[in-house]
Amino acid sequence: MNSIDQENPCLIQDVLRNIINLWSIGVLLLLNSGKLRFSEILRNLPGNISKRMLSKTLRSLEENGLVKRTVFATKPPSVEYELTELGFSFLPIIINLEQWAIENQENINIAKKEFKNRQ
């Protein structure tokens, strides 16, 4: 363990727990194309996320500095989300992770079948 880990053993785990999950990664990838409203994110996010879970995910990303939320004084109020500088700096990591998953999907499926056959 290095000195940073000894001083703050949970720091890395806390950061990763707050920003790396299925929905957060999807939201960040969507926002790479530009500002989006809540309904646009909800409609375009792969999978079946509830409005409550999307709200929670966006709040967490905003709290951690990856997403900026802008509220417009319209009736009803409209809200836009966009990546912050920190969010953009995190994108290459997510894109590499996504690429790795695509490239290794077949190997992972084979490993799962082999594991299941051994059970």
JORAPE-V435126 format. One line per field, one symbol per residue. ss: DSSP state (2 for helix, 1 for strand, 0 for the rest). burial: + if it has 16 or more other ideal C-beta (glycine too) atoms within 10 Angstrom, else -. A space follows every 10 residues. Layout:
# JORAPE-V435126
ss->???
burial->???
This chain:
# JORAPE-V435126
ss->0022222000 2222222220 0222222222 2000011222 2222000000 2222222222 2220001111 1100000111 1110222222 2222222222 2222222222 222222220
burial->---------- --------+- --++++++-+ +----+-+-- +---+---+- ---+--++-+ +--+-+++-- ---------+ +-++--+--+ ---+------ ---------- ---------
